[in-house]
Amino acid sequence: MEVYTSKNIDIEITSAVEIHKKELDKLTYVVSQNRLLLGQLSSELKIRRTNVSNTEAGGYKAFELQDLSALKAQILQERRRKHVIAHMSDSTTDSRNSTCRENLVLQRLIRQEKIKAQQMAASEKTKRNQLTHNQKFYAAEKEQLHRKLGTFFEKLEKEQTSEAFAHLLDNSTIGRKKNNVADLVKETEETLKKFGRVKEYEKIKMDKIGSRIVRLIYFSYSDDFPLKWEIYCYSGKTGWQVLDLNVNTNFYDLFDRLNQ
């Protein structure tokens, strides 16, 4: 039977303490190693997390930047498209409005020109009708005047000087004054005695000033000499009337006028 003394007990306790101390040191070493490994793992994990975060953040940021750039470009393009469409619409509207205004102005001008043309046509028609009427009227009046002058010279051929002037000046102003008629008859008879009585007569020309005043030039032929008769007539209320009459031998100027 083993007997435990206090010394033995101390030795055993000391041994047990040493053993536990060694085991505790081993555990402490293991714990420190585990802590070191855990620290390394924790550091690596942090690095990986950081890389992953940076990668994801960078990806997200890159994606966001690309997306924002594309979105901005799309917005700008859409704005430009809308601006162009609006401008084209405004231009089209302005062009249509301008075209409408131009068409209205053109139509108004065309209407005005048509009205002017119609007025001019009506005026020309009136003038033509008036001219035709005047021509017919004055043609008839002129024919009447020529007949009167023809009768005048026919009476001169018959040596009926007084009757010739009475017929020629029946509705004229100078015919109302007997002294004028008597003077004309006397002067004409003296001229015919000097140059010979009228055997023939001929109308040479008629000059017209305006529409109512004419000068007629007649030649009368005797056996020896021609005479030039200048008769000025006016178309008044009572028809053609003689204003003045002149008998002379100055027919040379007629040849001078032929060369002008």
Summary of the structure (lengths in Angstrom):
residues: 260
radius of gyration: 70.6
end to end distance: 193.3
largest distance: 224.7
contacts: 609
relative contact order: 0.05
helix: 72%
strand: 15%
